[in-house]
Amino acid sequence: MSRSSDTLPLFELPAVQTLAPQALLLRHYALPYERAILTAIDSVLALAPLRHMRTPRGQPLSAAMSNCGALGWISDAQGYRYSPVDPQTGDAWPGLPEPLLQLARTAADAAGFAAFEPDVCLINRYAVGASMGLHIDRDERDKAAPIVSVSLGLPANFLFGGARRSDAVQRVALQHGDVVVWGGASRLYYHGVARVGTGSHALTGPYRFNLTFRKAA
């Protein structure tokens, strides 16, 4: 009986999958660092707790969010933008922990983007049923740098489209430890996350965490 890729066990999936030009999925890449990554996330969230930001129209975003790095991505009635301070506390965002910085650098290098130095790490926590609609990361000044996206916890289907919203969309099954890197020709491609299904992970409980590293300034 044939099975779709989002039901294949991890060992049957290729270690590297090409999603589009200069867009790669690195299977299991973050697994050796999972404990250090989760400890780093805890340290950030102790200073900048997760919250549900709102769109400019006042609707709460599905995923709970926080940031670390020199800048943080925020959304409110004034729009989508980067800010050097956490609007909830008025303090600077926590610094980017070294384990997260090293993971972003090495994953980008493995995908063909050398010398990546992110200044933002957006932390998204997806509860069961949470999702993220198709969008383009276009708020960054430096669009020559790639996006590095790390998945932890519950599995999810990553939606990866093209340069136009009407382009065909791939549903890519992501598991704990998978990393997606896209830039260059695919840097301004639409992407999103389908609704997270019911489940529990040994390290994250009923949640999926996603770390998105960017060079914003």
Backbone as ProteinMPNN parsed JSONL, in Angstrom:
{"seq_chain_A": "MSRSSDTLPLFELPAVQTLAPQALLLRHYALPYERAILTAIDSVLALAPLRHMRTPRGQPLSAAMSNCGALGWISDAQGYRYSPVDPQTGDAWPGLPEPLLQLARTAADAAGFAAFEPDVCLINRYAVGASMGLHIDRDERDKAAPIVSVSLGLPANFLFGGARRSDAVQRVALQHGDVVVWGGASRLYYHGVARVGTGSHALTGPYRFNLTFRKAA", "coords_chain_A": {"N_chain_A": [[0.847, -1.198, 0.0], [0.621, 2.177, -0.903], [2.017, 5.12, 0.606], [1.67, 8.494, 1.717], [4.141, 11.178, 1.958], [3.886, 12.447, 4.399], [3.255, 10.515, 6.216], [5.296, 8.787, 6.444], [7.704, 6.994, 8.363], [10.546, 8.347, 10.175], [13.018, 7.137, 9.42], [12.684, 6.389, 6.8], [12.738, 8.622, 5.293], [14.548, 10.854, 3.182], [17.77, 12.257, 4.05], [18.284, 14.839, 3.219], [16.179, 17.046, 1.564], [15.176, 18.635, -1.39], [13.208, 21.426, -1.712], [12.662, 23.558, -3.345], [14.361, 25.777, -5.665], [17.322, 26.565, -4.01], [16.22, 25.998, -1.555], [16.051, 23.954, 1.131], [15.305, 20.997, 2.991], [16.518, 19.813, 5.932], [16.691, 16.894, 7.308], [16.304, 15.827, 10.654], [18.328, 17.411, 11.599], [18.702, 19.039, 13.868], [18.561, 17.319, 16.011], [20.847, 16.293, 17.539], [21.319, 18.419, 19.221], [19.146, 18.916, 20.781], [18.528, 19.072, 23.567], [20.138, 21.192, 24.536], [19.073, 23.222, 22.964], [16.382, 23.385, 23.849], [16.81, 24.09, 26.517], [17.951, 26.597, 26.124], [15.778, 27.93, 24.96], [14.004, 27.963, 27.157], [15.428, 29.703, 28.831], [15.24, 32.11, 27.444], [12.457, 32.539, 27.389], [11.914, 32.904, 30.038], [12.6, 35.512, 30.437], [11.323, 36.92, 28.433], [8.287, 36.333, 28.092], [6.046, 34.055, 26.351], [3.435, 35.212, 24.192], [0.228, 36.034, 22.723], [0.328, 37.772, 19.967], [-1.321, 40.433, 18.134], [-2.953, 40.941, 14.993], [-2.833, 43.767, 12.697], [-5.543, 44.297, 12.399], [-6.579, 43.547, 14.764], [-6.981, 40.862, 15.409], [-6.132, 37.953, 17.238], [-3.025, 36.251, 16.827], [-2.523, 32.858, 15.867], [-0.448, 31.224, 16.897], [1.509, 31.309, 19.893], [3.992, 33.715, 20.752], [7.461, 34.778, 21.02], [10.673, 36.461, 21.202], [14.241, 36.525, 20.559], [17.456, 38.111, 20.425], [19.026, 40.891, 18.671], [16.922, 42.276, 17.605], [13.318, 42.046, 17.56], [10.473, 40.439, 16.155], [7.331, 41.935, 15.824], [3.758, 42.391, 16.127], [0.981, 44.479, 15.909], [-1.592, 46.993, 16.35], [-0.312, 48.949, 14.897], [0.944, 47.676, 12.878], [3.05, 45.195, 11.16], [6.368, 44.604, 12.135], [9.884, 45.083, 13.036], [11.328, 45.386, 16.257], [13.565, 46.83, 18.655], [12.99, 46.48, 21.3], [11.027, 44.711, 23.737], [7.646, 45.057, 23.58], [5.979, 44.386, 25.632], [7.37, 44.531, 28.014], [9.102, 46.659, 27.795], [11.784, 46.353, 27.824], [15.003, 45.49, 26.348], [15.114, 42.809, 23.991], [15.914, 39.431, 25.03], [19.308, 38.29, 24.645], [20.629, 36.404, 21.84], [20.953, 33.103, 22.516], [23.988, 31.196, 22.652], [23.909, 28.386, 21.825], [21.685, 28.397, 20.088], [22.439, 30.281, 18.184], [24.696, 29.044, 17.046], [23.505, 26.759, 15.951], [21.859, 27.9, 13.969], [23.789, 29.093, 12.296], [25.335, 26.852, 11.395], [23.42, 25.228, 10.168], [22.539, 26.883, 8.093], [24.923, 27.062, 6.649], [25.217, 24.375, 5.906], [23.197, 24.234, 4.082], [24.132, 25.714, 2.032], [24.476, 28.424, 2.426], [26.77, 30.385, 3.387], [28.399, 32.012, 6.189], [26.203, 33.08, 7.597], [24.675, 35.288, 9.783], [22.454, 35.631, 12.017], [20.235, 38.104, 13.403], [17.905, 37.962, 14.669], [15.709, 35.788, 16.364], [12.756, 34.325, 16.093], [10.426, 32.918, 18.2], [7.987, 30.569, 18.039], [5.178, 29.064, 19.504], [3.123, 26.413, 18.975], [0.025, 25.316, 19.843], [-2.164, 22.427, 19.947], [-4.16, 22.46, 17.098], [-3.436, 25.009, 16.332], [-2.204, 27.225, 13.759], [-0.559, 28.682, 10.852], [-1.092, 31.054, 8.429], [-0.51, 31.295, 4.839], [2.244, 33.261, 3.919], [4.748, 35.807, 3.277], [8.061, 36.364, 4.312], [8.902, 39.443, 4.537], [9.675, 41.682, 5.899], [12.286, 42.127, 6.525], [15.288, 43.956, 6.165], [17.63, 42.971, 5.047], [17.534, 40.953, 2.58], [19.157, 39.24, 1.316], [20.119, 37.347, 2.965], [19.414, 34.032, 4.219], [16.416, 32.298, 5.426], [16.173, 30.449, 8.369], [14.625, 27.714, 9.719], [13.553, 25.928, 12.487], [12.183, 22.944, 13.704], [10.512, 21.642, 16.535], [9.255, 19.232, 18.809], [5.774, 18.451, 18.564], [4.69, 16.993, 15.444], [4.195, 18.618, 12.243], [2.628, 19.936, 9.281], [4.392, 21.618, 6.933], [3.779, 24.305, 4.849], [4.694, 25.098, 1.66], [5.002, 27.318, -0.857], [5.113, 29.295, -3.774], [6.415, 32.141, -5.58], [4.133, 33.56, -6.044], [0.914, 33.973, -4.563], [-0.98, 32.324, -5.684], [0.4, 30.137, -6.609], [1.183, 26.611, -6.742], [1.102, 24.666, -3.729], [3.25, 22.941, -1.613], [2.877, 20.299, 0.764], [4.709, 19.617, 3.398], [5.865, 17.224, 5.522], [6.93, 17.788, 8.735], [9.122, 16.849, 11.336], [10.189, 16.438, 14.777], [13.202, 18.075, 15.271], [13.781, 18.59, 12.627], [15.034, 20.818, 10.089], [14.443, 23.609, 8.07], [15.74, 25.461, 5.405], [15.728, 28.338, 3.512], [16.423, 30.551, 0.796], [17.943, 33.013, -1.404], [16.872, 32.341, -4.631], [14.449, 31.428, -3.689], [13.793, 32.984, -1.556], [11.685, 34.847, -1.165], [9.345, 33.33, -1.148], [6.016, 32.11, -0.664], [4.849, 30.741, 2.419], [3.752, 28.628, 5.138], [2.009, 27.121, 7.955], [0.168, 24.227, 8.438], [-2.768, 23.291, 10.362], [-1.921, 22.125, 13.573], [-1.896, 18.799, 14.625], [-3.544, 16.633, 17.053], [-1.717, 15.457, 19.876], [1.194, 14.449, 21.825], [4.442, 15.271, 22.853], [7.497, 13.87, 24.044], [9.36, 15.724, 25.025], [8.275, 18.28, 24.727], [5.617, 18.207, 25.356], [2.138, 18.906, 24.7], [2.719, 20.531, 22.443], [4.097, 22.26, 19.592], [7.161, 23.683, 18.868], [8.656, 26.306, 17.056], [11.528, 27.686, 15.722], [12.586, 30.536, 14.162], [15.091, 31.877, 12.363], [16.505, 34.934, 11.357], [18.023, 37.516, 9.369], [17.613, 40.658, 9.975], [18.309, 43.404, 10.03]], "CA_chain_A": [[0.0, 0.0, 0.0], [1.424, 3.392, -0.963], [1.798, 6.064, 1.691], [2.151, 9.845, 1.438], [5.371, 11.481, 2.685], [3.657, 12.92, 5.761], [3.028, 9.39, 7.103], [6.494, 7.955, 6.461], [8.555, 7.124, 9.537], [11.729, 9.155, 9.925], [14.142, 6.452, 8.779], [12.426, 6.214, 5.384], [12.829, 9.912, 4.633], [15.93, 11.219, 2.854], [18.37, 13.181, 5.0], [18.155, 16.185, 2.656], [15.179, 17.134, 0.508], [15.086, 19.92, -2.061], [11.823, 21.871, -1.823], [12.635, 24.535, -4.434], [15.729, 26.277, -5.823], [17.924, 27.154, -2.808], [15.361, 25.717, -0.399], [16.346, 22.584, 1.526], [14.877, 20.434, 4.263], [17.574, 19.011, 6.55], [16.028, 15.996, 8.247], [16.919, 15.436, 11.93], [19.574, 18.163, 11.767], [18.823, 19.624, 15.207], [18.403, 16.315, 17.057], [21.964, 16.188, 18.482], [21.396, 19.606, 20.071], [17.794, 19.203, 21.248], [18.488, 19.459, 24.988], [20.706, 22.539, 24.649], [18.137, 24.147, 22.339], [15.234, 23.568, 24.727], [17.278, 24.854, 27.68], [18.11, 27.98, 25.67], [14.431, 28.487, 24.815], [13.506, 28.241, 28.505], [16.106, 30.886, 29.365], [14.681, 33.272, 26.76], [11.057, 32.746, 27.772], [11.878, 33.4, 31.42], [12.764, 36.971, 30.372], [10.36, 37.46, 27.461], [7.296, 35.257, 28.012], [5.199, 33.9, 25.174], [2.193, 35.948, 24.17], [-0.463, 36.003, 21.439], [0.274, 39.091, 19.358], [-2.515, 40.671, 17.331], [-2.772, 41.519, 13.674], [-3.27, 45.167, 12.666], [-7.008, 44.345, 12.498], [-6.958, 43.199, 16.125], [-7.19, 39.441, 15.604], [-4.959, 37.296, 17.838], [-2.337, 35.253, 16.023], [-2.798, 31.516, 16.356], [0.688, 30.741, 17.677], [2.079, 32.194, 20.905], [5.289, 34.144, 20.231], [8.453, 35.618, 21.695], [11.854, 36.698, 20.37], [15.533, 36.845, 21.152], [18.353, 38.72, 19.454], [19.089, 42.353, 18.701], [15.598, 42.756, 17.232], [12.239, 41.08, 17.674], [9.343, 40.694, 15.262], [6.109, 42.182, 16.577], [2.559, 42.727, 15.372], [-0.057, 45.148, 16.692], [-2.423, 47.892, 15.545], [0.554, 49.762, 14.053], [1.426, 46.87, 11.769], [4.103, 44.197, 11.349], [7.666, 45.281, 12.088], [10.884, 44.671, 14.011], [11.541, 46.349, 17.336], [14.679, 46.452, 19.526], [12.509, 46.259, 22.668], [9.815, 43.937, 23.944], [6.606, 46.008, 23.947], [5.302, 43.942, 26.847], [8.172, 44.893, 29.188], [9.901, 47.853, 27.549], [13.203, 45.987, 27.885], [15.579, 44.862, 25.162], [14.887, 41.369, 23.909], [17.07, 38.635, 25.477], [20.296, 37.998, 23.616], [20.511, 35.119, 21.169], [21.843, 32.144, 23.188], [25.005, 30.626, 21.773], [23.5, 27.151, 21.134], [20.774, 28.722, 18.986], [23.218, 30.968, 17.161], [25.525, 28.056, 16.349], [22.622, 25.92, 15.148], [21.46, 28.661, 12.78], [24.952, 29.251, 11.42], [25.763, 25.604, 10.777], [22.358, 24.772, 9.273], [22.609, 27.718, 6.892], [26.112, 26.651, 5.907], [24.939, 23.07, 5.319], [22.266, 24.441, 2.972], [24.79, 26.485, 0.991], [24.505, 29.851, 2.743], [27.878, 30.572, 4.321], [28.554, 33.265, 6.933], [24.913, 33.595, 8.057], [24.719, 35.852, 11.134], [21.117, 36.135, 12.322], [20.079, 39.042, 14.515], [16.554, 37.723, 15.182], [15.143, 34.439, 16.439], [11.352, 34.354, 16.47], [10.003, 31.661, 18.822], [6.547, 30.317, 17.942], [4.69, 27.845, 20.142], [1.846, 26.006, 18.412], [-0.788, 24.334, 20.545], [-2.972, 21.617, 19.043], [-5.14, 23.27, 16.384], [-2.86, 26.277, 15.88], [-1.705, 27.206, 12.383], [-0.088, 29.969, 10.349], [-1.478, 31.176, 7.038], [0.535, 31.562, 3.854], [2.774, 34.624, 3.994], [6.145, 35.985, 2.871], [8.872, 37.131, 5.263], [9.368, 40.561, 3.725], [9.96, 42.836, 6.754], [13.728, 42.211, 6.753], [16.041, 44.798, 5.227], [18.625, 42.141, 4.381], [16.878, 39.792, 1.971], [20.17, 38.355, 0.747], [20.331, 36.282, 3.945], [18.343, 33.032, 4.193], [15.595, 32.017, 6.601], [16.446, 29.132, 8.945], [13.45, 27.365, 10.517], [13.809, 24.7, 13.239], [10.973, 22.357, 14.276], [10.693, 20.863, 17.758], [8.012, 18.792, 19.436], [4.751, 17.819, 17.738], [4.871, 17.121, 13.996], [3.317, 19.558, 11.546], [2.804, 20.037, 7.842], [4.884, 22.905, 6.472], [3.229, 24.653, 3.547], [5.708, 25.857, 0.927], [4.468, 27.645, -2.162], [6.01, 29.945, -4.716], [6.518, 33.595, -5.507], [2.778, 34.097, -6.098], [0.003, 33.268, -3.665], [-1.738, 31.34, -6.457], [1.245, 29.007, -6.982], [0.939, 25.339, -6.052], [1.676, 24.607, -2.391], [3.664, 21.634, -1.112], [2.66, 19.973, 2.175], [5.938, 18.917, 3.776], [5.755, 16.733, 6.893], [8.088, 18.114, 9.574], [9.214, 16.136, 12.602], [11.086, 16.985, 15.785], [14.599, 18.145, 14.872], [13.953, 18.968, 11.219], [15.384, 22.219, 9.824], [14.235, 24.066, 6.696], [16.511, 26.668, 5.071], [15.448, 28.83, 2.165], [16.956, 31.877, 0.496], [18.242, 33.173, -2.821], [15.745, 32.338, -5.551], [13.218, 31.089, -2.972], [13.714, 33.778, -0.326], [10.39, 35.513, -1.038], [8.283, 32.378, -1.454], [4.965, 31.968, 0.342], [4.96, 29.567, 3.271], [2.878, 28.652, 6.301], [1.932, 25.882, 8.734], [-1.187, 23.7, 8.58], [-3.175, 23.096, 11.754], [-1.188, 21.082, 14.286], [-2.795, 17.749, 15.078], [-3.513, 16.209, 18.453], [-0.608, 14.596, 20.253], [2.063, 14.889, 22.908], [5.842, 14.917, 22.627], [8.182, 13.594, 25.307], [10.121, 16.884, 25.499], [7.527, 19.543, 24.642], [4.215, 18.024, 25.704], [1.164, 19.071, 23.615], [3.098, 21.726, 21.696], [5.171, 22.332, 18.609], [7.935, 24.911, 18.89], [9.363, 26.628, 15.828], [12.503, 28.779, 15.824], [12.853, 31.111, 12.844], [16.239, 32.776, 12.42], [16.512, 35.88, 10.245], [18.9, 38.699, 9.396], [16.61, 41.7, 9.729], [18.887, 44.741, 9.857]], "C_chain_A": [[0.875, 1.237, 0.0], [1.052, 4.325, 0.174], [2.332, 7.424, 1.281], [3.335, 10.15, 2.331], [5.104, 11.909, 4.117], [3.261, 11.782, 6.706], [4.238, 8.462, 7.167], [7.239, 8.102, 7.779], [9.865, 7.807, 9.175], [12.803, 8.421, 9.131], [13.92, 6.234, 7.293], [12.561, 7.522, 4.611], [14.282, 10.238, 4.316], [16.459, 12.26, 3.822], [18.238, 14.623, 4.531], [17.134, 16.134, 1.537], [15.188, 18.548, -0.076], [13.618, 20.273, -2.257], [11.624, 22.792, -3.021], [14.076, 24.978, -4.638], [16.198, 27.008, -4.567], [17.004, 27.066, -1.59], [15.504, 24.243, -0.049], [15.713, 22.249, 2.875], [15.987, 19.517, 4.754], [16.935, 18.158, 7.64], [16.901, 15.726, 9.476], [18.094, 16.328, 12.323], [19.771, 18.648, 13.201], [18.787, 18.585, 16.331], [19.598, 16.231, 18.023], [22.021, 17.334, 19.495], [20.079, 19.89, 20.795], [17.759, 19.681, 22.701], [19.015, 20.881, 25.177], [19.753, 23.578, 24.064], [16.966, 24.435, 23.271], [15.612, 24.329, 25.993], [17.427, 26.326, 27.322], [16.75, 28.651, 25.508], [13.854, 28.849, 26.178], [14.132, 29.508, 29.075], [15.57, 32.162, 28.733], [13.282, 33.575, 27.284], [10.904, 33.181, 29.225], [11.968, 34.922, 31.454], [11.743, 37.634, 29.459], [9.293, 36.402, 27.225], [6.531, 35.24, 26.693], [3.93, 34.712, 25.323], [1.541, 35.807, 22.79], [-0.553, 37.432, 20.918], [-0.968, 39.204, 18.48], [-2.149, 41.268, 15.979], [-3.177, 42.991, 13.725], [-4.791, 45.326, 12.771], [-7.51, 43.908, 13.87], [-7.198, 41.73, 16.393], [-5.953, 38.806, 16.232], [-4.344, 36.288, 16.88], [-2.469, 33.885, 16.678], [-1.691, 30.976, 17.259], [1.094, 31.778, 18.727], [3.53, 32.478, 20.531], [6.152, 34.845, 21.267], [9.647, 35.743, 20.754], [13.109, 36.733, 21.219], [16.445, 37.345, 20.039], [18.32, 40.225, 19.564], [17.75, 42.99, 18.381], [14.583, 41.656, 17.483], [11.109, 41.459, 16.744], [8.087, 40.865, 16.093], [4.97, 42.541, 15.621], [1.545, 43.351, 16.324], [-0.843, 46.073, 15.773], [-1.604, 48.766, 14.605], [1.145, 48.97, 12.891], [2.482, 45.85, 12.18], [5.454, 44.895, 11.215], [8.627, 44.632, 13.083], [11.092, 45.787, 15.021], [12.728, 45.892, 18.183], [14.234, 46.164, 20.964], [11.237, 45.425, 22.653], [8.708, 44.901, 24.372], [5.869, 45.637, 25.229], [6.037, 44.382, 28.105], [8.892, 46.218, 29.032], [11.392, 47.593, 27.584], [13.689, 45.476, 26.533], [15.253, 43.375, 25.174], [16.1, 40.623, 24.478], [18.032, 38.393, 24.324], [20.081, 36.613, 23.027], [21.461, 34.125, 21.833], [22.79, 31.467, 22.198], [24.578, 29.319, 21.111], [22.565, 27.414, 19.954], [21.525, 29.392, 17.844], [24.052, 29.977, 16.358], [24.686, 27.133, 15.471], [22.232, 26.633, 13.863], [22.613, 28.796, 11.793], [25.266, 27.962, 10.67], [24.701, 25.059, 9.823], [22.37, 25.578, 7.979], [23.791, 27.312, 6.026], [25.881, 25.309, 5.207], [24.022, 23.181, 4.109], [22.857, 25.317, 1.874], [24.832, 27.976, 1.215], [25.564, 30.088, 3.825], [27.784, 31.928, 5.006], [27.219, 33.895, 7.318], [25.044, 34.045, 9.506], [23.349, 36.43, 11.472], [21.145, 37.145, 13.463], [18.695, 38.925, 15.144], [16.311, 36.223, 15.271], [13.722, 34.58, 16.959], [10.973, 32.969, 16.992], [8.483, 31.573, 18.732], [6.213, 29.025, 18.669], [3.279, 27.562, 19.626], [1.184, 24.993, 19.336], [-1.539, 23.508, 19.508], [-4.055, 22.511, 18.42], [-4.612, 24.592, 15.876], [-2.287, 26.12, 14.475], [-1.109, 28.57, 12.052], [-0.371, 30.027, 8.851], [-0.3, 31.471, 6.123], [0.944, 33.033, 3.915], [4.197, 34.621, 3.449], [6.857, 36.772, 3.96], [9.527, 38.271, 4.484], [9.744, 41.784, 4.559], [11.451, 43.046, 6.993], [14.377, 43.129, 5.717], [17.005, 43.96, 4.399], [17.966, 40.888, 3.818], [17.867, 38.894, 1.231], [20.437, 37.175, 1.679], [19.163, 35.303, 3.899], [17.467, 33.095, 5.44], [15.961, 30.615, 7.067], [15.331, 28.824, 9.934], [13.641, 25.992, 11.151], [12.506, 24.221, 13.884], [11.305, 21.488, 15.474], [9.323, 20.436, 18.281], [7.064, 18.132, 18.454], [5.05, 17.975, 16.243], [3.88, 18.125, 13.418], [3.58, 19.476, 10.06], [3.188, 21.467, 7.488], [4.354, 23.138, 5.065], [4.234, 25.535, 2.825], [5.236, 26.05, -0.496], [5.506, 28.235, -3.089], [5.984, 31.442, -4.555], [5.154, 34.276, -5.55], [1.871, 33.289, -5.181], [-0.752, 32.159, -4.381], [-0.913, 30.127, -6.87], [0.888, 27.762, -6.178], [1.708, 25.304, -4.732], [2.018, 23.168, -2.024], [3.264, 21.5, 0.359], [3.82, 19.077, 2.597], [5.846, 18.52, 5.239], [7.044, 17.023, 7.655], [7.982, 17.383, 10.902], [10.178, 16.864, 13.536], [12.535, 16.933, 15.302], [14.838, 18.511, 13.431], [14.239, 20.468, 11.088], [15.141, 22.511, 8.347], [15.001, 25.371, 6.506], [16.126, 27.093, 3.661], [15.947, 30.264, 2.009], [17.177, 31.998, -0.999], [16.986, 33.244, -3.669], [14.413, 32.083, -4.855], [12.964, 31.979, -1.757], [12.338, 34.401, -0.1], [9.251, 34.601, -1.492], [7.26, 32.347, -0.303], [5.166, 30.675, 1.131], [4.024, 29.713, 4.468], [2.909, 27.311, 7.004], [0.467, 25.462, 8.831], [-1.498, 23.465, 10.06], [-2.435, 21.909, 12.377], [-2.18, 20.076, 14.856], [-2.612, 17.399, 16.545], [-2.323, 15.295, 18.72], [0.15, 15.157, 21.436], [3.476, 14.403, 22.608], [6.546, 14.78, 23.968], [8.888, 14.817, 25.881], [9.312, 18.18, 25.535], [6.058, 19.414, 25.012], [3.307, 18.254, 24.507], [1.447, 20.285, 22.744], [4.119, 21.409, 20.609], [5.849, 23.681, 18.768], [8.637, 25.086, 17.535], [10.269, 27.82, 16.075], [12.789, 29.255, 14.413], [13.943, 32.157, 12.961], [16.275, 33.631, 11.17], [17.606, 36.922, 10.449], [18.02, 39.86, 8.999], [17.216, 43.046, 9.38], [19.888, 44.755, 8.704]], "O_chain_A": [[1.785, 1.345, 0.821], [-0.083, 4.323, 0.648], [3.337, 7.508, 0.574], [3.536, 9.481, 3.344], [5.975, 11.764, 4.975], [2.96, 12.035, 7.872], [4.206, 7.454, 7.872], [7.395, 9.219, 8.272], [10.25, 7.843, 8.006], [13.435, 9.014, 8.257], [14.872, 5.923, 6.578], [12.502, 7.514, 3.381], [15.166, 9.924, 5.114], [15.691, 13.059, 4.358], [18.097, 15.532, 5.35], [17.212, 15.275, 0.659], [15.207, 19.534, 0.661], [12.87, 19.523, -2.885], [10.558, 22.807, -3.636], [14.944, 24.591, -3.855], [15.553, 27.954, -4.114], [17.009, 27.936, -0.719], [15.124, 23.377, -0.837], [15.603, 23.092, 3.765], [16.356, 18.559, 4.075], [16.672, 18.631, 8.745], [18.09, 15.432, 9.35], [18.79, 16.026, 13.292], [20.898, 18.664, 13.696], [18.966, 18.942, 17.496], [19.382, 16.108, 19.228], [22.701, 17.225, 20.515], [19.902, 20.97, 21.358], [17.021, 20.613, 23.02], [18.412, 21.68, 25.893], [19.632, 24.682, 24.594], [16.595, 25.592, 23.465], [14.82, 25.128, 26.492], [17.074, 27.202, 28.112], [16.585, 29.813, 25.879], [13.277, 29.924, 26.34], [13.452, 30.3, 29.727], [15.457, 33.187, 29.406], [12.958, 34.724, 27.586], [9.884, 33.759, 29.6], [11.472, 35.555, 32.386], [11.347, 38.777, 29.687], [9.38, 35.647, 26.256], [6.389, 36.259, 26.017], [3.409, 34.883, 26.425], [2.216, 35.498, 21.808], [-1.397, 38.211, 21.361], [-1.587, 38.2, 18.127], [-1.168, 42.0, 15.845], [-3.801, 43.422, 14.695], [-5.272, 46.379, 13.187], [-8.716, 43.896, 14.119], [-7.586, 41.371, 17.505], [-4.835, 39.089, 15.803], [-5.061, 35.554, 16.199], [-2.52, 33.777, 17.903], [-1.974, 30.34, 18.274], [1.028, 32.981, 18.475], [4.229, 31.588, 20.047], [5.662, 35.418, 22.241], [9.637, 35.201, 19.649], [13.055, 36.941, 22.431], [16.235, 37.044, 18.864], [17.663, 40.776, 20.446], [17.462, 44.103, 18.821], [14.937, 40.484, 17.603], [10.811, 42.638, 16.556], [7.798, 40.046, 16.966], [5.19, 42.937, 14.476], [1.283, 42.824, 17.405], [-0.767, 45.947, 14.551], [-2.135, 49.275, 13.618], [1.782, 49.548, 12.011], [2.772, 45.663, 13.361], [5.661, 45.683, 10.292], [8.247, 43.758, 13.861], [11.04, 46.971, 14.687], [12.89, 44.694, 18.412], [15.022, 45.656, 21.761], [10.476, 45.435, 21.685], [8.819, 45.511, 25.435], [5.212, 46.481, 25.839], [5.416, 44.588, 29.147], [9.259, 46.842, 30.028], [12.185, 48.515, 27.394], [12.891, 45.082, 25.682], [15.131, 42.762, 26.234], [17.214, 41.141, 24.411], [17.62, 38.301, 23.168], [19.436, 35.758, 23.634], [22.676, 34.29, 21.723], [22.427, 31.205, 21.052], [24.856, 29.139, 19.926], [22.646, 26.728, 18.934], [21.273, 29.103, 16.674], [24.108, 30.059, 15.131], [25.105, 26.767, 14.373], [22.268, 26.039, 12.785], [22.426, 28.63, 10.588], [25.443, 27.976, 9.452], [25.037, 24.489, 8.785], [22.227, 25.016, 6.893], [23.669, 27.227, 4.804], [26.294, 25.121, 4.062], [24.056, 22.334, 3.216], [22.177, 25.632, 0.897], [25.183, 28.729, 0.306], [25.281, 30.001, 5.02], [27.179, 32.866, 4.486], [27.109, 35.12, 7.363], [25.474, 33.271, 10.362], [23.111, 37.613, 11.232], [21.971, 37.053, 14.372], [18.349, 39.693, 16.042], [16.666, 35.475, 14.36], [13.509, 34.913, 18.125], [11.175, 31.967, 16.308], [7.776, 32.412, 19.29], [6.881, 28.009, 18.479], [2.363, 28.363, 19.813], [1.739, 23.921, 19.578], [-1.548, 23.85, 18.326], [-4.77, 23.222, 19.127], [-5.27, 25.244, 15.065], [-1.932, 25.018, 14.057], [-1.149, 29.493, 12.866], [0.059, 29.155, 8.096], [0.776, 31.852, 6.583], [0.099, 33.927, 3.957], [4.775, 33.564, 3.193], [6.311, 37.748, 4.476], [10.568, 38.09, 3.854], [10.097, 42.822, 3.998], [11.841, 44.042, 7.601], [14.044, 43.074, 4.533], [17.181, 44.198, 3.204], [17.856, 39.876, 4.511], [17.475, 37.913, 0.598], [20.92, 36.13, 1.244], [18.041, 35.694, 3.578], [17.742, 33.843, 6.378], [16.05, 29.694, 6.256], [15.112, 29.58, 10.88], [13.863, 25.006, 10.449], [11.808, 25.0, 14.533], [12.25, 20.7, 15.444], [8.355, 21.191, 18.202], [7.488, 17.345, 17.608], [5.608, 18.991, 15.829], [2.859, 18.436, 14.031], [4.632, 19.003, 9.63], [2.421, 22.404, 7.709], [4.468, 22.273, 4.197], [4.591, 26.604, 3.32], [5.086, 25.09, -1.253], [6.631, 27.745, -3.182], [5.578, 31.957, -3.514], [5.022, 35.431, -5.145], [2.034, 32.078, -5.037], [-1.124, 31.162, -3.763], [-1.463, 29.177, -7.427], [0.356, 27.854, -5.071], [2.813, 25.836, -4.626], [1.17, 22.281, -2.114], [3.308, 22.476, 1.108], [3.897, 17.917, 2.194], [5.758, 19.386, 6.11], [8.119, 16.561, 7.27], [6.915, 17.306, 11.51], [10.886, 17.785, 13.129], [13.038, 15.862, 14.961], [15.984, 18.725, 13.033], [13.749, 21.277, 11.875], [15.577, 21.757, 7.478], [14.922, 26.275, 7.339], [16.191, 26.295, 2.726], [15.903, 31.069, 2.939], [16.667, 31.192, -1.777], [16.132, 34.105, -3.455], [13.362, 32.473, -5.364], [12.015, 31.745, -1.009], [11.874, 34.474, 1.037], [8.309, 35.051, -2.143], [7.606, 32.534, 0.863], [5.593, 29.656, 0.588], [3.561, 30.814, 4.766], [3.738, 26.457, 6.688], [-0.379, 26.248, 9.257], [-0.598, 23.444, 10.9], [-2.338, 20.836, 11.782], [-3.17, 20.447, 15.486], [-1.649, 17.817, 17.187], [-1.969, 14.463, 17.885], [-0.203, 16.203, 21.981], [3.678, 13.271, 22.167], [6.226, 15.494, 24.918], [9.006, 14.94, 27.1], [9.638, 19.086, 26.302], [5.325, 20.403, 24.986], [3.65, 17.847, 23.397], [0.522, 20.993, 22.348], [4.882, 20.447, 20.691], [5.178, 24.713, 18.8], [9.141, 24.125, 16.955], [9.824, 28.85, 16.583], [13.191, 28.465, 13.559], [13.747, 33.201, 13.583], [16.099, 33.131, 10.059], [18.05, 37.167, 11.571], [17.711, 40.036, 7.82], [16.691, 43.757, 8.524], [20.476, 45.796, 8.41]]}, "name": "protein", "num_of_chains": 1, "seq": "MSRSSDTLPLFELPAVQTLAPQALLLRHYALPYERAILTAIDSVLALAPLRHMRTPRGQPLSAAMSNCGALGWISDAQGYRYSPVDPQTGDAWPGLPEPLLQLARTAADAAGFAAFEPDVCLINRYAVGASMGLHIDRDERDKAAPIVSVSLGLPANFLFGGARRSDAVQRVALQHGDVVVWGGASRLYYHGVARVGTGSHALTGPYRFNLTFRKAA"}
